[in-house]
Amino acid sequence: MTKQFHLNAFLMGVGHHEAAWRHPRTDARRVLDVTHFQELGRIAERGKLDSVFFADGLAVGPRIKHNSQAIFEPVTLLSAIAVVTERVGLIATASTSYGDPYHLARKFASLDHISGGRAGWNIVTSAGADEAANFGLDGIPQHRGRYERAEEFVDVALALWDSWEDGAVVLDRESGVFADPVRVHPVDHVGERFRVRGPLNSPRSEQGRPLLVQAGSSESGKEFAARHAEAVFTAQRSLDQGQEFYRDLKARVVRHGRHPDELKVLPGIVPFIADTEEEAKALEQSFTDLISPEYSLRQLSTLLGVDLTEHALDAPLPPLPPLEQIEGHKSRYQLVRDLAESESLTVRELIARLGGGRGHRTFAGTPEQIADELQVWFEQGAADGFNIMPPYLPGGLEDFVDRVVPILQQRGLFRTDYAETTLRGHYGLAEPGNRFAADGGRHAGRDVSA
């Protein structure tokens, strides 16, 4: 049997393109309509996709005049999607920078139970000054400090999800025993940043615990992913870059005592799909034509740490600070800087290139060309699957599901039906053991892909 890859749908408002809400193919009013997002979940499930994913931010930011994508808190939104779907995985972003491990562990445990074991947590370390200001800080916490906090945060969350062993819930009516207290454990964590007694007030879920996802590609981010992540959403713009990232990350996973298949690498792609390549490129241009330079310049200024709002659009970027001075998104900063410098782009050209996916690869072509591109990356060691980022919704997702997925299925590269019920099962990952169980837990080491 041909090895198959994984597909996640990264959903954002009415599309990933920053001008999607202005385009005639979308209805911007639906960013506040929960049924819009429920429809997207059903479309993804129709295509047998592994999962859907929502990013999140903790501030409006300075660009509300022209755009704001993150309206709903994603765990709440995914709970609404869970009740109208049965199989597709549900991944939400939540920050370790300003939250509390107990509260987050309980939220995701609830989503996992509501969905029957389909929850995943995209672990982020918030890097925005506006976000910091909403939590009483005068500036962004240092990059290294954010990852140190994230390490302890994740350790606590994992311990809390383990605090109920399998079989702890008894529900014996005759004896009146609801749960076996011997199988419910305090975690008694005392660390540099957190003190948590436990146990969690939610039993272990059908898949053991939520899937752990990560999206940072800095040195700190890659090391964090190698230790903890089971899927990584990443942004590489060329096959060579994708292969280099893939080899590097898999080697780090092995150095941390894990099997390389325990982490799935999913590069992002923004597909513009049409009957011909010319029509696809014209469709992409129709979105580019609606970009608001004021919005884009503010986005770019925040990312690069340089005020570009008065900079000439048809000039190259001004001198940029070294990477060491960036406390925000280091990997995305480097990606955008490299893109501008390697192709000698003007600011206007750069914001056009970034409009579809903020640095993720865009590709305009026929369904067959999209399928070819994904197959090449997969077969040449740059990906275990892909993070599909439709430029407009719901149409862009429908086109991918109804026109590209059948081609991938015909080639034996993607499933024709779900074989498992949990998110961990879709990704072919073993259900984790339980640190508190004497035998490692009922699910320890059981590979659900077998």
C-alpha positions as CSV (number, residue, x, y, z in Angstrom):
1,M,0.0,0.0,0.0
2,T,1.3,3.5,-0.9
3,K,2.2,5.6,2.1
4,Q,-0.4,8.2,2.7
5,F,-0.2,11.7,4.0
6,H,-2.2,13.8,6.4
7,L,-4.3,16.9,5.7
8,N,-5.3,19.6,8.1
9,A,-7.6,22.6,7.2
10,F,-6.4,25.8,8.7
11,L,-9.6,27.9,8.9
12,M,-9.7,31.7,9.4
13,G,-12.7,33.9,9.1
14,V,-13.9,34.0,5.5
15,G,-10.5,33.1,4.2
16,H,-6.7,33.4,4.7
17,H,-6.2,36.1,2.2
18,E,-6.1,39.4,4.0
19,A,-8.6,40.8,1.5
20,A,-10.9,37.8,1.5
21,W,-13.7,39.7,3.3
22,R,-13.8,42.3,0.5
23,H,-13.9,39.7,-2.3
24,P,-17.2,38.9,-4.1
25,R,-16.6,35.2,-3.4
26,T,-17.2,35.6,0.3
27,D,-19.8,37.0,2.7
28,A,-17.9,39.0,5.4
29,R,-21.0,39.0,7.7
30,R,-20.4,35.3,8.3
31,V,-17.3,35.9,10.5
32,L,-19.8,36.2,13.3
33,D,-22.0,33.3,12.3
34,V,-21.3,30.0,14.0
35,T,-23.1,28.1,11.3
36,H,-20.5,29.2,8.8
37,F,-17.8,27.5,10.9
38,Q,-20.0,24.4,11.4
39,E,-20.4,24.2,7.7
40,L,-16.6,24.3,7.2
41,G,-16.2,21.5,9.7
42,R,-18.7,19.4,7.8
43,I,-16.9,20.2,4.5
44,A,-13.6,19.1,5.9
45,E,-15.2,15.9,7.2
46,R,-16.7,15.2,3.8
47,G,-13.2,15.3,2.5
48,K,-12.0,12.8,5.2
49,L,-9.5,15.4,6.4
50,D,-7.6,14.6,9.6
51,S,-8.4,17.8,11.3
52,V,-9.4,21.5,11.2
53,F,-7.5,24.1,13.1
54,F,-8.1,27.7,14.4
55,A,-5.3,30.1,15.3
56,D,-5.9,32.7,18.0
57,G,-4.7,36.0,19.3
58,L,-5.2,37.8,22.5
59,A,-5.6,41.4,21.2
60,V,-7.4,43.3,18.5
61,G,-4.2,45.1,17.5
62,P,-3.8,48.4,15.5
63,R,-5.3,47.2,12.3
64,I,-9.0,46.9,13.1
65,K,-10.0,49.5,10.5
66,H,-9.2,47.1,7.7
67,N,-9.3,43.6,9.1
68,S,-9.7,41.4,12.2
69,Q,-9.7,37.6,11.8
70,A,-9.9,36.2,15.3
71,I,-13.5,36.8,16.5
72,F,-14.3,33.6,18.5
73,E,-12.3,32.0,21.2
74,P,-11.4,28.7,19.4
75,V,-12.1,26.1,22.0
76,T,-15.6,27.4,22.4
77,L,-16.0,27.5,18.6
78,L,-14.7,24.0,18.2
79,S,-17.2,22.8,20.8
80,A,-19.9,24.0,18.5
81,I,-18.3,22.3,15.5
82,A,-17.9,19.1,17.5
83,V,-21.7,18.6,17.9
84,V,-22.3,18.7,14.1
85,T,-19.4,16.5,13.1
86,E,-18.4,12.9,14.0
87,R,-14.8,12.2,12.9
88,V,-12.8,15.3,11.9
89,G,-10.2,16.4,14.4
90,L,-10.5,19.7,16.2
91,I,-7.3,21.7,17.0
92,A,-7.3,25.0,18.8
93,T,-4.6,27.5,19.6
94,A,-4.0,28.5,23.2
95,S,-1.2,30.5,24.7
96,T,1.1,29.5,27.5
97,S,2.3,33.1,28.0
98,Y,-0.7,34.5,29.9
99,G,-2.9,31.5,30.8
100,D,-3.0,29.0,33.6
101,P,-2.2,25.3,33.1
102,Y,-5.1,24.0,35.2
103,H,-7.7,26.1,33.4
104,L,-6.3,25.2,29.9
105,A,-6.0,21.5,30.7
106,R,-9.7,21.5,31.8
107,K,-10.8,23.4,28.7
108,F,-9.1,21.0,26.3
109,A,-10.2,17.9,28.3
110,S,-13.8,19.1,28.0
111,L,-13.4,19.5,24.2
112,D,-11.9,16.1,24.0
113,H,-14.8,14.5,25.9
114,I,-17.4,16.5,24.0
115,S,-15.9,15.4,20.6
116,G,-15.2,11.8,21.6
117,G,-11.4,12.2,21.5
118,R,-10.9,14.6,18.7
119,A,-9.2,17.5,20.4
120,G,-5.7,19.0,19.8
121,W,-3.8,21.9,21.4
122,N,-1.7,24.2,19.2
123,I,0.8,25.4,21.8
124,V,1.9,29.0,21.2
125,T,4.0,31.5,23.2
126,S,2.3,34.9,22.5
127,A,4.7,37.4,20.9
128,G,2.6,40.5,20.4
129,A,3.1,43.8,22.2
130,D,-0.7,44.4,22.1
131,E,-1.3,41.0,23.7
132,A,1.2,41.8,26.5
133,A,-0.5,45.1,27.2
134,N,-3.8,43.3,27.7
135,F,-2.2,41.3,30.6
136,G,-0.5,44.2,32.4
137,L,2.9,44.1,30.7
138,D,4.8,47.0,29.2
139,G,6.5,44.9,26.5
140,I,6.7,41.4,25.0
141,P,8.3,38.8,27.3
142,Q,11.7,37.7,26.1
143,H,11.7,34.9,23.5
144,R,13.8,32.5,25.7
145,G,11.7,33.2,28.8
146,R,8.5,32.5,26.9
147,Y,9.7,29.1,25.9
148,E,11.0,28.3,29.4
149,R,7.5,29.1,30.7
150,A,6.0,27.0,27.9
151,E,8.1,24.0,28.9
152,E,6.8,24.1,32.5
153,F,3.3,24.9,31.4
154,V,3.1,21.8,29.2
155,D,4.6,19.6,31.8
156,V,1.8,20.6,34.2
157,A,-0.9,20.2,31.6
158,L,0.3,16.7,30.8
159,A,0.4,15.7,34.5
160,L,-3.1,17.0,34.9
161,W,-4.4,15.0,32.0
162,D,-2.7,11.9,33.5
163,S,-4.2,12.5,37.0
164,W,-7.1,10.2,36.2
165,E,-6.0,6.7,35.2
166,D,-8.0,4.6,32.7
167,G,-10.8,2.9,34.6
168,A,-10.9,5.4,37.4
169,V,-14.6,6.2,36.7
170,V,-16.5,3.2,38.2
171,L,-20.1,4.2,38.3
172,D,-21.2,1.3,40.5
173,R,-24.8,2.0,41.5
174,E,-25.0,-0.8,44.0
175,S,-22.0,0.1,46.0
176,G,-22.4,3.8,45.4
177,V,-18.8,4.2,44.1
178,F,-18.5,6.9,41.4
179,A,-14.7,6.8,41.0
180,D,-11.8,4.7,42.4
181,P,-9.8,7.3,44.5
182,V,-6.7,5.1,44.2
183,R,-6.7,5.8,40.5
184,V,-7.1,9.6,40.8
185,H,-3.9,11.4,41.7
186,P,-2.7,14.8,42.8
187,V,0.1,16.1,40.6
188,D,1.8,18.2,43.4
189,H,3.7,20.3,41.0
190,V,6.0,23.0,42.5
191,G,8.0,24.8,39.9
192,E,9.6,28.1,39.0
193,R,6.4,29.6,37.6
194,F,3.5,27.3,38.7
195,R,2.3,25.5,41.8
196,V,-0.5,23.1,41.1
197,R,-1.9,20.4,43.4
198,G,-4.3,18.6,41.1
199,P,-5.9,16.3,40.2
200,L,-7.8,17.7,37.2
201,N,-11.6,17.7,37.7
202,S,-12.1,15.9,34.4
203,P,-11.3,12.2,33.7
204,R,-8.9,10.9,31.0
205,S,-10.4,11.1,27.5
206,E,-11.0,8.5,24.8
207,Q,-7.6,9.3,23.1
208,G,-5.8,9.6,26.4
209,R,-5.1,13.3,26.1
210,P,-5.3,16.0,23.4
211,L,-2.9,15.9,20.5
212,L,0.0,18.4,21.0
213,V,0.7,20.7,18.0
214,Q,3.3,23.4,17.6
215,A,4.0,26.1,15.0
216,G,7.3,27.8,15.8
217,S,10.3,27.3,13.6
218,S,13.0,29.3,15.6
219,E,15.7,27.3,17.3
220,S,13.8,27.4,20.6
221,G,10.6,26.5,18.7
222,K,12.2,23.5,17.0
223,E,13.7,22.2,20.2
224,F,10.4,22.6,21.9
225,A,8.6,20.7,19.1
226,A,11.2,17.9,19.2
227,R,10.5,17.3,22.8
228,H,6.7,17.7,22.9
229,A,4.9,18.1,19.6
230,E,3.1,15.4,17.7
231,A,2.3,17.6,14.7
232,V,4.1,20.8,13.5
233,F,2.5,23.5,11.3
234,T,5.4,25.2,9.5
235,A,6.0,27.7,6.7
236,Q,8.6,26.9,4.0
237,R,8.4,28.4,0.5
238,S,10.6,26.1,-1.5
239,L,11.1,22.3,-1.7
240,D,14.8,22.7,-0.6
241,Q,13.8,24.7,2.4
242,G,11.1,22.1,3.2
243,Q,13.5,19.2,3.0
244,E,16.1,21.0,5.2
245,F,13.5,21.8,7.9
246,Y,12.1,18.3,7.7
247,R,15.6,16.6,8.1
248,D,16.6,19.0,10.9
249,L,13.4,18.5,12.9
250,K,13.3,14.8,12.6
251,A,16.9,14.5,13.7
252,R,16.1,16.6,16.8
253,V,13.2,14.3,17.6
254,V,15.5,11.3,17.5
255,R,18.0,13.0,19.7
256,H,15.3,13.4,22.3
257,G,14.7,9.7,22.3
258,R,11.6,9.7,20.2
259,H,10.8,7.9,16.9
260,P,10.7,10.3,13.9
261,D,7.2,9.1,13.0
262,E,5.9,10.4,16.4
263,L,6.0,13.9,14.9
264,K,4.1,14.9,11.7
265,V,5.5,17.8,9.7
266,L,2.7,19.7,7.9
267,P,3.9,22.7,5.8
268,G,1.2,25.3,4.9
269,I,0.0,26.0,1.4
270,V,-2.5,28.5,0.2
271,P,-4.1,27.0,-3.0
272,F,-5.9,29.1,-5.6
273,I,-7.8,26.5,-7.7
274,A,-9.3,26.9,-11.1
275,D,-9.9,24.9,-14.4
276,T,-6.7,26.3,-15.9
277,E,-3.5,27.7,-14.6
278,E,-4.3,31.1,-16.2
279,E,-7.7,31.3,-14.5
280,A,-6.1,30.3,-11.1
281,K,-3.5,33.1,-11.4
282,A,-6.2,35.6,-12.4
283,L,-8.2,34.5,-9.3
284,E,-5.1,35.1,-7.1
285,Q,-4.6,38.5,-8.7
286,S,-8.2,39.5,-8.0
287,F,-7.5,39.1,-4.3
288,T,-4.2,40.9,-4.5
289,D,-5.9,43.8,-6.1
290,L,-8.0,44.3,-3.0
291,I,-5.1,44.5,-0.5
292,S,-5.2,47.6,1.7
293,P,-1.6,48.9,1.8
294,E,-2.2,50.7,5.1
295,Y,-3.3,47.4,6.7
296,S,-0.4,45.4,5.1
297,L,2.2,48.0,6.1
298,R,1.1,47.9,9.8
299,Q,1.2,44.1,9.7
300,L,4.7,44.1,8.2
301,S,5.9,46.8,10.6
302,T,4.9,44.7,13.6
303,L,6.5,41.6,12.2
304,L,9.8,43.3,11.2
305,G,10.2,45.6,14.1
306,V,10.5,48.7,11.8
307,D,7.9,51.4,11.2
308,L,7.0,51.1,7.5
309,T,3.8,53.2,7.5
310,E,5.5,56.1,5.9
311,H,7.9,54.1,3.8
312,A,7.7,54.3,0.0
313,L,5.8,51.3,-1.4
314,D,8.0,51.0,-4.5
315,A,11.2,51.1,-2.6
316,P,13.0,48.1,-1.1
317,L,12.8,47.5,2.7
318,P,14.9,49.8,4.8
319,P,17.8,48.3,6.9
320,L,16.3,45.7,9.4
321,P,17.4,44.8,12.9
322,P,19.4,41.6,13.4
323,L,17.5,38.5,14.3
324,E,18.9,38.6,17.9
325,Q,17.0,41.8,18.6
326,I,13.6,40.3,17.6
327,E,11.5,39.2,20.6
328,G,8.4,38.4,18.6
329,H,8.1,35.7,15.9
330,K,11.7,35.0,15.1
331,S,11.2,32.3,12.4
332,R,8.5,34.3,10.5
333,Y,10.7,37.5,10.7
334,Q,13.6,35.5,9.1
335,L,11.3,34.0,6.5
336,V,10.0,37.4,5.4
337,R,13.4,39.0,5.4
338,D,14.9,36.2,3.3
339,L,12.0,36.4,0.8
340,A,12.5,40.2,0.4
341,E,16.2,40.0,0.1
342,S,16.6,36.9,-2.1
343,E,14.1,38.3,-4.7
344,S,15.0,42.0,-4.3
345,L,11.3,42.8,-3.7
346,T,9.9,46.2,-3.2
347,V,7.6,46.8,-0.2
348,R,4.6,46.7,-2.6
349,E,5.7,43.4,-4.1
350,L,6.4,42.0,-0.7
351,I,3.0,42.8,0.8
352,A,1.4,41.3,-2.4
353,R,3.4,38.1,-1.8
354,L,2.4,37.9,1.9
355,G,-1.3,38.7,1.4
356,G,-2.4,35.2,0.9
357,G,-0.7,33.4,3.8
358,R,1.6,35.8,5.7
359,G,4.7,33.9,4.5
360,H,3.2,30.5,3.8
361,R,3.6,29.2,0.2
362,T,0.8,30.2,-2.2
363,F,0.2,28.1,-5.3
364,A,-2.2,28.9,-8.2
365,G,-3.1,26.1,-10.5
366,T,-5.5,23.4,-11.6
367,P,-6.6,20.6,-9.2
368,E,-4.1,18.3,-10.9
369,Q,-1.2,20.8,-10.5
370,I,-2.1,21.3,-6.8
371,A,-2.1,17.5,-6.3
372,D,1.2,17.2,-8.2
373,E,2.8,19.8,-5.9
374,L,1.7,18.1,-2.7
375,Q,2.9,14.7,-4.0
376,V,6.3,16.0,-4.8
377,W,6.8,17.5,-1.4
378,F,5.6,14.4,0.3
379,E,7.6,11.9,-1.8
380,Q,10.8,13.9,-1.7
381,G,11.0,14.2,2.1
382,A,9.7,17.7,2.8
383,A,6.4,16.8,4.5
384,D,4.3,14.2,6.2
385,G,1.2,16.0,5.1
386,F,-0.1,19.6,4.6
387,N,-1.8,22.4,6.4
388,I,-4.3,23.6,3.8
389,M,-5.1,27.3,4.1
390,P,-8.0,28.2,1.8
391,P,-7.7,31.9,0.6
392,Y,-11.4,32.3,0.8
393,L,-14.2,30.4,2.6
394,P,-16.2,28.3,2.2
395,G,-15.5,28.1,-1.6
396,G,-11.7,27.6,-1.3
397,L,-12.2,24.7,1.0
398,E,-14.9,23.2,-1.1
399,D,-12.7,23.3,-4.2
400,F,-9.9,21.5,-2.4
401,V,-12.2,18.8,-0.9
402,D,-14.2,18.2,-4.0
403,R,-11.6,18.7,-6.7
404,V,-8.1,18.0,-5.2
405,V,-8.8,15.3,-2.6
406,P,-10.4,12.8,-5.1
407,I,-7.2,13.0,-7.2
408,L,-5.1,12.3,-4.1
409,Q,-7.3,9.4,-3.3
410,Q,-7.1,8.0,-6.8
411,R,-3.3,8.1,-6.5
412,G,-3.4,6.2,-3.2
413,L,-2.0,9.2,-1.3
414,F,-4.9,9.9,1.0
415,R,-7.6,7.9,2.7
416,T,-11.0,7.3,1.1
417,D,-12.6,6.9,4.5
418,Y,-11.8,7.3,8.2
419,A,-10.4,4.2,9.8
420,E,-10.3,5.6,13.3
421,T,-12.5,7.8,15.5
422,T,-10.0,9.9,17.4
423,L,-7.6,12.6,16.2
424,R,-4.7,10.7,17.5
425,G,-5.9,7.7,15.5
426,H,-6.2,9.8,12.3
427,Y,-2.5,10.8,12.6
428,G,-1.5,7.2,13.3
429,L,-0.1,8.0,16.7
430,A,0.0,5.8,19.8
431,E,-2.2,6.6,22.7
432,P,0.0,7.9,25.4
433,G,0.7,6.0,28.6
434,N,-0.2,7.3,32.0
435,R,2.7,8.3,34.3
436,F,0.6,7.4,37.4
437,A,-0.4,3.9,36.4
438,A,1.8,1.1,37.6
439,D,1.6,-0.7,34.2
440,G,2.0,2.6,32.2
441,G,-1.8,2.8,31.6
442,R,-4.1,0.7,29.5
443,H,-3.3,2.5,26.3
444,A,0.5,2.6,26.8
445,G,2.3,1.9,23.5
446,R,-0.8,0.8,21.6
447,D,-0.3,2.0,18.0
448,V,-3.8,2.9,16.7
449,S,-2.4,2.9,13.2
450,A,-1.8,-0.9,13.3
